[in-house]
Amino acid sequence: MIRLLTGVQIVGADVVEVSPPFDLAGMTALAGATMMFELLCVIAKQVGDRRNAASA
C-alpha cells in the first residue's frame, strides 16, 4: 500500500506506537522498521526523479 504513494509528494513521515519493551515477540518493531524502509524508498525515488528532471 505504501508503494502506491509514488505519485504523492511526501514531505515527512513518522512511526508512532512502537514499543519494543512491551512487545516480547518483536513484531511491532519489525512492522515499524519495515514501514519506515518502504516510506524512505518512496521518498528516495521521488528525490531521484526530481534530480533527473532538473538535469534534463
Secondary structure, 3 states (H helix, E strand, C coil): CHHHHHHCCCCCCCCCCCCHHHCCCCHHHHHHHHHHHHHHHHHHHHHHHHHHHHHC
